[in-house]
Amino acid sequence: AQNKFAKFLLSCMKCCFWCLEKCIKFLNRNAYIMFTIKKNRESVLQMRQENKRLYRQLADANAVLSKTKRVNALKHTTQTYQQRIDELNMEEERMKQERRGAAAYSGAWTCEKEEDAMAELEQLEGQVLKEENERNSNIARLRKVDERKSQAEKPEKKVRLSFGEWSYSTKNEFQLQSY
């Protein structure tokens, strides 16, 4: 009878130790997971901050690149107009020299030929003036774009009051913004 009781007691102890071992393994595994999550959480937060910083730098770089492209395009347009103006000025000078040479060579220009040459000269001067005006308007437009861009980049300062929100812009204006 004592032998059966010892076997039963041994079986109960084995069962208890088996349950205790499983509980300890479960707790160790969960503790490791919780430790890993906590450790990785800090890494994830640092990575998020770094990602935000990189996105801000990318946005700044894109803005500079876009502005540079527009400036280069307007410079190219301005140079093209300037080249055309120079060509027209050279053609005008050539025509004046031809007219002087022809007048000196033939000695007698007819009024009709002179009027035609003057009309053509006035037309060329009009083209030169028109292209110069276009170039100046492009330059003025570029300056306005740069001015708007610089004004848009200035942050607004805001002051909260108990009755609403007043904003103070860079134009020295106070404005009430209701909720």
C-alpha positions in Angstrom: 0.0 0.0 0.0 2.9 2.3 0.7 4.3 1.6 -2.7 1.1 2.7 -4.4 0.9 5.8 -2.3 4.5 6.7 -3.2 3.8 6.2 -6.9 0.7 8.4 -6.6 2.6 11.1 -4.7 5.5 10.9 -7.3 3.0 11.3 -10.1 1.4 14.4 -8.5 4.8 16.0 -8.0 5.8 15.3 -11.6 2.5 16.9 -12.7 3.1 20.0 -10.5 6.7 20.4 -11.7 5.5 20.0 -15.3 2.9 22.8 -14.8 5.5 24.9 -13.0 8.0 24.5 -15.9 5.4 25.5 -18.4 4.4 28.6 -16.5 8.0 29.6 -16.1 8.6 29.1 -19.9 5.5 31.1 -20.7 6.5 34.0 -18.4 10.1 34.0 -19.8 8.8 34.1 -23.4 6.3 36.9 -22.6 8.9 38.9 -20.7 11.3 38.6 -23.7 8.6 39.8 -26.0 7.7 42.7 -23.8 11.3 43.7 -23.4 11.8 43.5 -27.2 8.7 45.6 -27.8 9.8 48.3 -25.3 13.4 48.3 -26.8 12.1 48.5 -30.4 9.6 51.2 -29.5 12.4 53.6 -28.8 14.1 52.7 -32.1 10.8 53.1 -34.0 10.3 56.6 -32.4 13.8 57.6 -33.4 13.3 56.3 -36.9 10.0 58.2 -37.2 11.8 61.4 -36.2 14.6 60.8 -38.7 12.0 60.0 -41.4 10.2 63.3 -40.7 13.5 65.2 -40.8 14.4 63.6 -44.2 11.0 64.4 -45.6 11.4 68.1 -44.6 14.9 68.2 -46.2 13.5 66.6 -49.4 10.7 69.2 -49.5 13.2 72.0 -49.1 15.4 70.5 -51.8 12.4 70.2 -54.2 11.4 73.8 -53.6 14.9 75.0 -54.3 15.1 72.8 -57.4 11.7 74.0 -58.7 12.6 77.7 -58.1 16.0 77.1 -59.8 14.3 75.5 -62.8 11.9 78.4 -63.2 14.7 81.0 -62.9 16.8 79.1 -65.5 13.8 78.9 -67.9 13.2 82.7 -67.5 16.9 83.4 -68.0 16.9 81.3 -71.2 13.8 83.2 -72.4 15.4 86.5 -71.6 18.6 85.5 -73.4 16.6 84.5 -76.4 14.8 87.8 -76.5 18.1 89.6 -76.0 19.7 87.7 -78.9 16.7 88.6 -81.2 17.0 92.3 -80.2 20.7 92.2 -81.0 20.0 90.6 -84.4 17.3 93.2 -85.2 19.7 96.0 -84.1 22.4 94.6 -86.3 20.0 94.4 -89.2 18.9 98.0 -88.6 22.6 99.1 -88.6 23.2 97.1 -91.8 20.2 98.7 -93.5 21.3 102.2 -92.4 24.8 101.5 -93.9 23.3 100.2 -97.1 21.2 103.3 -97.3 24.1 105.6 -96.7 26.3 103.6 -99.2 23.6 103.6 -101.8 22.9 107.3 -101.3 26.6 108.1 -101.6 27.0 105.7 -104.6 24.0 106.7 -106.7 23.8 110.2 -105.3 20.1 110.3 -105.9 17.6 108.4 -103.9 14.0 108.7 -104.8 11.5 109.8 -102.2 9.6 106.5 -102.6 12.6 104.3 -101.8 13.4 106.4 -98.9 9.9 106.2 -97.5 9.8 102.4 -97.9 13.1 102.1 -96.1 11.9 104.4 -93.3 8.7 102.4 -93.0 10.7 99.2 -92.8 13.0 100.7 -90.3 10.0 101.9 -88.1 8.6 98.4 -88.3 11.9 96.8 -87.2 12.1 99.4 -84.3 8.6 98.4 -83.3 9.5 94.8 -83.2 12.6 95.6 -81.1 10.5 97.6 -78.7 7.9 94.9 -78.4 10.4 92.2 -77.7 12.2 94.4 -75.2 8.8 95.0 -73.4 8.1 91.3 -73.3 11.5 90.7 -71.8 11.0 93.3 -69.2 7.5 91.9 -68.3 9.1 88.5 -67.9 11.7 89.9 -65.6 9.0 91.7 -63.6 6.9 88.5 -63.4 9.9 86.6 -62.1 10.5 89.2 -59.4 6.8 89.0 -58.3 7.0 85.2 -58.1 10.2 85.5 -56.0 8.5 88.1 -53.8 5.4 86.0 -53.3 7.6 83.0 -52.6 9.6 84.8 -49.9 6.4 86.2 -48.3 4.8 82.7 -48.3 7.8 81.3 -46.5 7.6 83.7 -43.6 5.6 82.1 -40.7 2.7 83.7 -39.0 2.8 84.5 -35.3 -0.4 83.5 -33.4 -1.6 84.5 -30.0 -4.4 82.7 -28.3 -7.0 84.6 -26.2 -9.9 83.3 -24.1 -12.5 84.8 -26.5 -11.1 83.5 -29.8 -7.8 83.3 -31.7 -6.1 86.5 -33.0 -3.5 86.1 -35.6 -0.7 88.5 -36.3 0.7 88.2 -39.8 3.9 89.5 -41.2 2.0 92.3 -42.9 1.4 93.9 -39.4 -2.3 93.1 -39.5 -4.4 91.7 -36.6 -7.2 89.4 -37.6 -9.8 87.6 -35.5 -10.3 83.9 -36.4 -13.5 82.5 -34.8 -13.9 78.8 -34.0 
